[in-house]
C-alpha cells in the first residue's frame, strides 16, 4: 500500500470514530490535504459525532457488569477485580479526554491540520531537483513501513481484544454481549485516537527529516564546490544563502507545529499514557495468572491473550520511539549536520551569519516535550515506565499470594 492509501485508511478510522475536527479531502499523491469547506458536510459530521459521544456516555454503566464479579474467573480474586476496575476507569477517562479534545479544541485542530498540510507541501518541494533523490526515497520507504506497522497493530489489537472478551464466559447472555460491545467500543475509540496522534507525529517527523536531508545535500554541494573551485560564484553564493534561509524557515515552522501539537494534545496524552500504564500492569498480571494456571483457560484464549499483549507493547514502543525521535533525535541530527558546515572556507560572510542564526535557534529552542509539565517524554522515561509496571505487577502478585495463604483453612 502507498502512503496515500495508508493515510486514507487512518482517515476513515478517525472519521468513523468521530475524532476528526472535520472531514478531510486527501489526494493519493499527498499534494493536497485540506479539510472539507462544505457546511452541510461539517454539520452532518458534527451531528454524527454528537450522537456517537452520547451513545458512549449512555453505555458507560455497562462497563462494570455484575457477572464479572460474581460469575467470571475473577470472582474470588480481589486483585484481578481491582485491576479490572482501574483499567476500566482509566480507559473511560482517556475516552472522555479524547471526546473533550475534539469538541473544545476543534478550531485549533483545524488550524493545526491546515498548517501541517501547507508544511508538508512546502517540504515536499525540497525533493524537486534533488541531487541525491535516493535519500528521499529511503525516507519515504521508512515512513510507509511505520504506517503499515501501525495499521497492522491497530487491527490485530482490535481483533484480539474482541475475541478475548468473547471468551470470558461461554454462556451467551445479554449482559455478556453488552459488556463485550461496550468495552470494544471504548477500546476502539481510544486506540484510534492513539493511532491518530501517532500519524500526526509521523507526518511532522517526515517533514523534519526532509529538511535534514536537504541540509545534508546543501553541505555536500558546498564541499564539492570547495574541492573543485578556488572561489564560489556570485550566483551560487546567492543560491546557497537563499537555500539555507529557506531551510531555517521550514525548520522553525516544523518546531512551531510540534509545539502546537503537544500543546493541544497535552492533557489527552497524559490520560492516554495513564491508560497505557494501567493496562500494562493489568495485562502483565493476567499473563502471570495464566502462566501459572491460576486461571482455567484454553490454548485459544492464551493465544488471543498473548496477541493482545504483543500488540499493546508494539503500539507503546512505536509511539515512544517516534516521540523520542521527533523531540530529541531529530534536533541532535540537525545539530550534527550544521557542524559539518564549520570547515567551509569559501562561503560568504552572509552565509556564515545565517548559519550562526540557524545554530542559535537550534540551541535556544529546546524541542523536549514535558507532559503536563510533570516529566519529559523520551526513551529514558519510557524505560522507567516499563520497569515501574513490572514492579507493580510483582507487588500485586505477592499481595495475591498472601491473600491466598490467608484463605487456606
BAVOLO-256578 format. One record per residue (C-alpha): z, y, x. Coordinates in Angstrom, 3 decimals, decimal comma, always signed. Layout:
<markes>
Z / Y / X;
...
</markes>
This chain:
<markes>
+0,000 / +0,000 / +0,000;
-0,790 / +3,521 / +1,157;
+1,838 / +6,231 / +1,425;
+0,394 / +7,925 / -1,661;
+0,777 / +4,786 / -3,790;
+4,303 / +4,202 / -2,487;
+5,277 / +7,765 / -3,375;
+3,728 / +7,301 / -6,816;
+5,915 / +4,205 / -7,225;
+9,068 / +6,169 / -6,412;
+7,861 / +8,965 / -8,695;
+7,543 / +6,538 / -11,612;
+11,061 / +5,214 / -10,916;
+12,526 / +8,717 / -10,855;
+10,564 / +9,726 / -13,943;
+11,724 / +6,667 / -15,893;
+15,374 / +7,219 / -14,965;
+15,300 / +10,941 / -15,829;
+16,298 / +12,027 / -12,336;
+13,386 / +14,396 / -11,636;
+13,647 / +18,103 / -12,489;
+10,121 / +17,918 / -13,946;
+7,111 / +15,554 / -13,880;
+5,157 / +15,655 / -10,623;
+1,425 / +15,758 / -10,009;
+0,846 / +13,779 / -6,826;
-2,564 / +13,148 / -5,278;
-3,102 / +9,931 / -3,313;
-4,225 / +11,853 / -0,209;
-0,955 / +13,882 / -0,270;
-2,993 / +17,067 / -0,069;
-1,437 / +18,397 / -3,265;
+2,090 / +17,738 / -4,503;
+3,373 / +20,002 / -7,243;
+5,352 / +19,946 / -10,469;
+3,626 / +19,996 / -13,810;
+3,330 / +23,535 / -15,250;
+2,648 / +22,380 / -18,819;
+5,522 / +23,495 / -21,014;
+5,141 / +20,711 / -23,590;
+5,366 / +18,055 / -20,876;
+8,528 / +19,639 / -19,495;
+10,103 / +19,929 / -22,951;
+9,321 / +16,309 / -23,744;
+10,746 / +15,197 / -20,399;
+13,919 / +17,246 / -20,918;
+14,379 / +15,638 / -24,348;
+13,850 / +12,190 / -22,849;
+16,350 / +12,899 / -20,051;
+18,926 / +14,163 / -22,553;
+18,564 / +11,040 / -24,740;
+18,891 / +8,759 / -21,709;
+22,016 / +10,545 / -20,474;
+23,592 / +10,428 / -23,934;
+22,873 / +6,696 / -24,114;
+24,541 / +6,122 / -20,732;
+27,606 / +8,088 / -21,863;
+27,843 / +6,238 / -25,191;
+27,728 / +2,878 / -23,411;
+30,498 / +3,761 / -20,942;
+33,265 / +1,873 / -22,849;
+31,241 / -1,339 / -22,487;
+31,646 / -1,111 / -18,694;
+35,095 / -2,726 / -18,951;
+34,712 / -5,760 / -21,269;
+37,903 / -7,619 / -22,202;
+36,452 / -11,057 / -21,488;
+36,084 / -10,178 / -17,768;
+39,892 / -10,012 / -17,522;
+40,755 / -12,893 / -19,865;
+37,979 / -15,485 / -19,577;
+35,953 / -14,930 / -16,406;
+36,511 / -16,100 / -12,836;
+38,833 / -13,156 / -12,124;
+41,311 / -13,774 / -14,967;
+44,056 / -14,984 / -12,569;
+43,116 / -12,834 / -9,591;
+44,687 / -9,391 / -9,634;
+42,864 / -8,103 / -6,537;
+39,464 / -9,049 / -7,962;
+40,319 / -7,152 / -11,145;
+41,333 / -4,110 / -9,091;
+38,120 / -4,138 / -7,077;
+36,096 / -4,682 / -10,268;
+37,726 / -1,648 / -11,935;
+37,425 / +0,543 / -8,841;
+33,774 / -0,383 / -8,367;
+33,023 / +0,475 / -11,986;
+34,895 / +3,790 / -11,773;
+33,126 / +4,925 / -8,588;
+29,749 / +3,848 / -9,982;
+30,395 / +5,894 / -13,137;
+31,486 / +8,864 / -11,013;
+28,284 / +8,607 / -8,962;
+26,217 / +8,307 / -12,137;
+27,870 / +11,385 / -13,656;
+27,336 / +13,302 / -10,404;
+23,622 / +12,393 / -10,444;
+23,229 / +13,478 / -14,057;
+25,184 / +16,675 / -13,425;
+22,898 / +17,442 / -10,473;
+19,690 / +17,080 / -12,481;
+20,956 / +19,393 / -15,231;
+22,818 / +22,093 / -13,287;
+20,549 / +22,224 / -10,215;
+17,196 / +21,938 / -11,968;
+15,783 / +25,267 / -10,727;
+16,987 / +24,790 / -7,102;
+15,495 / +21,276 / -7,185;
+12,170 / +22,674 / -8,402;
+12,203 / +25,276 / -5,633;
+13,096 / +22,626 / -3,052;
+10,284 / +20,358 / -4,239;
+7,694 / +23,126 / -4,202;
+8,867 / +24,317 / -0,783;
+8,714 / +20,792 / +0,621;
+5,210 / +20,332 / -0,825;
+3,979 / +23,506 / +0,884;
+5,695 / +22,466 / +4,124;
+4,029 / +19,036 / +4,005;
+0,629 / +20,661 / +3,517;
+1,120 / +23,039 / +6,440;
+2,385 / +20,306 / +8,757;
-0,474 / +18,027 / +7,800;
-2,920 / +20,628 / +9,103;
-1,483 / +20,043 / +12,584;
-3,397 / +16,761 / +12,631;
-6,731 / +18,542 / +12,263;
-8,410 / +18,716 / +15,625;
-5,552 / +16,939 / +17,425;
-6,447 / +15,809 / +20,950;
-4,378 / +12,634 / +20,562;
-4,576 / +11,539 / +16,891;
-3,177 / +8,097 / +17,724;
+0,359 / +9,533 / +17,789;
-0,004 / +10,852 / +14,238;
-1,429 / +7,518 / +13,090;
+1,512 / +5,646 / +14,602;
+3,923 / +8,040 / +12,915;
+2,186 / +7,576 / +9,572;
+2,336 / +3,807 / +10,024;
+6,080 / +4,002 / +10,718;
+6,694 / +6,170 / +7,643;
+4,684 / +3,757 / +5,492;
+6,739 / +0,847 / +6,826;
+10,020 / +2,582 / +5,953;
+8,780 / +3,364 / +2,439;
+7,743 / -0,262 / +1,969;
+11,180 / -1,424 / +3,071;
+12,845 / +0,922 / +0,589;
+10,641 / -0,273 / -2,298;
+11,295 / -3,921 / -1,428;
+15,061 / -3,461 / -1,048;
+15,346 / -1,448 / -4,270;
+13,508 / -4,062 / -6,344;
+15,292 / -7,001 / -4,727;
+18,715 / -5,433 / -5,292;
+17,935 / -4,834 / -8,974;
+16,706 / -8,411 / -9,492;
+19,597 / -9,934 / -7,527;
+22,209 / -7,843 / -9,327;
+20,789 / -8,701 / -12,758;
+20,604 / -12,437 / -12,141;
+24,075 / -12,475 / -10,575;
+25,631 / -10,686 / -13,548;
+23,889 / -13,033 / -15,966;
+25,582 / -15,996 / -14,281;
+29,115 / -14,610 / -14,554;
+29,624 / -16,558 / -17,767;
+27,387 / -19,349 / -19,003;
+28,251 / -18,668 / -22,652;
+25,647 / -16,316 / -24,067;
+27,621 / -13,938 / -26,242;
+27,092 / -10,418 / -27,422;
+29,828 / -8,936 / -25,216;
+28,416 / -10,663 / -22,128;
+24,884 / -9,426 / -22,776;
+26,029 / -5,853 / -23,467;
+28,102 / -5,838 / -20,267;
+25,127 / -7,049 / -18,203;
+22,814 / -4,439 / -19,750;
+25,285 / -1,559 / -19,255;
+26,109 / -2,489 / -15,657;
+22,453 / -2,849 / -14,749;
+21,518 / +0,481 / -16,372;
+24,213 / +2,200 / -14,347;
+23,304 / +0,296 / -11,180;
+19,587 / +1,080 / -11,514;
+20,316 / +4,761 / -12,258;
+22,439 / +5,199 / -9,129;
+20,132 / +3,062 / -6,946;
+17,080 / +5,119 / -7,893;
+18,956 / +8,331 / -7,073;
+19,797 / +6,943 / -3,625;
+16,167 / +5,927 / -3,130;
+15,005 / +9,368 / -4,232;
+17,336 / +11,012 / -1,732;
+16,005 / +8,665 / +0,951;
+12,377 / +9,529 / +0,152;
+13,032 / +13,295 / +0,276;
+14,799 / +12,950 / +3,643;
+11,977 / +10,740 / +4,922;
+9,292 / +13,256 / +3,917;
+11,212 / +16,012 / +5,687;
+11,722 / +13,839 / +8,770;
+7,981 / +13,060 / +8,795;
+7,094 / +16,757 / +8,948;
+9,609 / +17,450 / +11,720;
+8,171 / +14,580 / +13,746;
+4,694 / +16,042 / +13,216;
+5,959 / +19,319 / +14,709;
+7,371 / +17,434 / +17,704;
+4,057 / +15,642 / +18,227;
+2,228 / +18,986 / +18,143;
+4,709 / +20,369 / +20,697;
+4,073 / +17,382 / +22,970;
+0,334 / +17,897 / +22,669;
+0,656 / +21,612 / +23,500;
+2,787 / +20,792 / +26,547;
+0,326 / +18,136 / +27,699;
-2,584 / +20,529 / +27,280;
-0,922 / +23,253 / +29,353;
-0,007 / +20,813 / +32,119;
-3,597 / +19,590 / +32,165;
-4,878 / +23,159 / +32,500;
-2,459 / +23,905 / +35,369;
-3,669 / +20,858 / +37,267;
-7,341 / +21,812 / +36,866;
-7,378 / +25,623 / +36,978;
-5,963 / +28,417 / +39,069;
-5,029 / +30,507 / +36,044;
-5,182 / +30,379 / +32,261;
-7,986 / +32,214 / +30,500;
-7,053 / +35,057 / +28,147;
-8,346 / +33,186 / +25,096;
-6,375 / +30,043 / +25,952;
-3,227 / +32,100 / +26,609;
-3,543 / +33,764 / +23,177;
-4,255 / +30,438 / +21,506;
-1,277 / +28,624 / +23,068;
+1,040 / +31,560 / +22,284;
-0,078 / +31,508 / +18,659;
+0,347 / +27,716 / +18,513;
+3,889 / +27,901 / +19,887;
+4,821 / +30,641 / +17,415;
+3,354 / +28,626 / +14,548;
+5,313 / +25,523 / +15,571;
+8,515 / +27,578 / +15,790;
+7,860 / +28,848 / +12,288;
+7,326 / +25,298 / +10,988;
+10,460 / +24,108 / +12,773;
+12,551 / +26,895 / +11,223;
+11,058 / +26,153 / +7,821;
+11,939 / +22,463 / +8,170;
+15,527 / +23,301 / +9,117;
+15,809 / +25,675 / +6,173;
+14,579 / +22,969 / +3,797;
+17,014 / +20,480 / +5,296;
+19,964 / +22,836 / +4,816;
+18,810 / +23,491 / +1,262;
+18,501 / +19,755 / +0,600;
+22,005 / +18,921 / +1,804;
+23,434 / +21,994 / +0,096;
+22,030 / +20,914 / -3,289;
+22,903 / +17,226 / -2,900;
+26,240 / +17,699 / -1,101;
+28,618 / +16,666 / -3,906;
+26,252 / +13,948 / -5,132;
+26,009 / +12,477 / -1,631;
+29,821 / +12,423 / -1,409;
+30,088 / +10,400 / -4,634;
+27,243 / +8,091 / -3,576;
+28,981 / +7,408 / -0,254;
+32,258 / +6,745 / -2,059;
+30,482 / +4,330 / -4,367;
+28,847 / +2,608 / -1,373;
+32,204 / +2,247 / +0,382;
+33,985 / +0,710 / -2,627;
+31,009 / -1,560 / -3,383;
+31,023 / -2,639 / +0,252;
+34,683 / -3,680 / +0,020;
+34,067 / -5,439 / -3,312;
+31,065 / -7,378 / -2,006;
+32,815 / -8,434 / +1,200;
+35,905 / -9,558 / -0,700;
+33,778 / -11,580 / -3,130;
+31,936 / -13,089 / -0,174;
+35,259 / -14,237 / +1,304;
+36,307 / -15,723 / -2,043;
+33,016 / -17,560 / -2,442;
+33,066 / -18,698 / +1,167;
+36,453 / -20,424 / +0,957;
+35,669 / -21,849 / -2,521;
+38,413 / -19,810 / -4,195;
+35,850 / -19,136 / -6,937;
+33,938 / -22,008 / -8,511;
+30,247 / -21,296 / -8,215;
+26,843 / -22,894 / -7,754;
+24,346 / -22,653 / -4,921;
+22,081 / -20,483 / -7,062;
+24,871 / -17,975 / -7,708;
+25,686 / -17,931 / -3,978;
+22,021 / -17,258 / -3,224;
+21,861 / -14,230 / -5,521;
+25,220 / -13,005 / -4,217;
+24,017 / -13,219 / -0,623;
+20,808 / -11,400 / -1,585;
+22,833 / -8,606 / -3,161;
+24,998 / -8,267 / -0,031;
+21,915 / -8,181 / +2,217;
+20,184 / -5,522 / +0,105;
+23,359 / -3,410 / -0,032;
+23,702 / -3,333 / +3,750;
+19,962 / -2,923 / +4,207;
+19,975 / +0,143 / +1,959;
+23,028 / +1,587 / +3,729;
+21,523 / +1,084 / +7,198;
+18,184 / +2,630 / +6,173;
+19,851 / +5,720 / +4,724;
+22,356 / +6,188 / +7,541;
+19,747 / +5,763 / +10,283;
+17,431 / +8,227 / +8,561;
+20,120 / +10,885 / +8,107;
+21,140 / +10,474 / +11,760;
+17,520 / +10,774 / +12,921;
+16,973 / +13,825 / +10,724;
+20,162 / +15,704 / +11,614;
+20,706 / +14,681 / +15,257;
+17,995 / +12,676 / +16,989;
+15,120 / +14,915 / +15,935;
+16,808 / +18,010 / +17,369;
+17,557 / +16,209 / +20,636;
+13,922 / +15,138 / +20,866;
+12,732 / +18,704 / +20,252;
+15,039 / +19,996 / +22,990;
+13,757 / +17,384 / +25,426;
+10,153 / +18,412 / +24,713;
+10,958 / +22,104 / +25,235;
+12,490 / +21,302 / +28,633;
+9,132 / +19,882 / +29,716;
+7,653 / +23,400 / +29,454;
+10,053 / +24,714 / +32,114;
+7,883 / +23,795 / +35,127;
+4,785 / +25,660 / +33,872;
+3,811 / +28,475 / +36,241;
+0,546 / +29,887 / +34,868;
+1,749 / +30,815 / +31,368;
+2,148 / +34,466 / +30,455;
+5,437 / +36,325 / +30,051;
+4,955 / +36,453 / +26,270;
+4,739 / +32,654 / +26,157;
+7,956 / +32,304 / +28,158;
+9,758 / +34,709 / +25,802;
+8,540 / +32,738 / +22,771;
+9,705 / +29,548 / +24,448;
+13,150 / +31,061 / +25,071;
+13,251 / +32,154 / +21,437;
+12,484 / +28,578 / +20,342;
+15,182 / +27,192 / +22,646;
+17,764 / +29,744 / +21,470;
+17,059 / +28,934 / +17,848;
+17,436 / +25,219 / +18,519;
+20,686 / +25,775 / +20,409;
+22,258 / +28,205 / +17,923;
+21,319 / +26,454 / +14,663;
+23,022 / +23,090 / +14,508;
+21,442 / +20,552 / +12,162;
+24,550 / +18,358 / +11,852;
+25,381 / +17,562 / +8,233;
+29,046 / +17,765 / +7,248;
+29,530 / +16,072 / +3,879;
+31,547 / +18,424 / +1,628;
+32,960 / +19,932 / +4,825;
+35,013 / +16,778 / +5,428;
+33,162 / +14,696 / +8,034;
+29,916 / +14,735 / +9,995;
+27,485 / +12,177 / +8,611;
+25,916 / +10,345 / +11,597;
+25,778 / +6,891 / +13,195;
+29,284 / +7,134 / +14,639;
+30,711 / +7,923 / +11,204;
+28,682 / +5,051 / +9,740;
+30,183 / +2,571 / +12,189;
+33,664 / +3,802 / +11,281;
+32,718 / +3,364 / +7,626;
+31,714 / -0,283 / +8,114;
+34,806 / -1,012 / +10,221;
+37,184 / +0,550 / +7,671;
+35,582 / -1,500 / +4,896;
+36,206 / -4,683 / +6,886;
+39,849 / -3,678 / +7,495;
+40,326 / -3,046 / +3,772;
+38,930 / -6,488 / +2,946;
+41,345 / -8,142 / +5,389;
+44,281 / -6,259 / +3,834;
+43,210 / -7,229 / +0,323;
+42,760 / -10,855 / +1,317;
+46,257 / -11,013 / +2,881;
+47,691 / -9,435 / -0,268;
+45,887 / -12,029 / -2,376;
+47,206 / -14,866 / -0,211;
+50,766 / -13,517 / -0,540;
+50,422 / -13,418 / -4,325;
+49,083 / -16,981 / -4,345;
+52,061 / -18,200 / -2,326;
+54,497 / -16,458 / -4,668;
+52,880 / -18,133 / -7,679;
+53,364 / -21,661 / -6,319;
+56,225 / -23,342 / -8,304;
</markes>
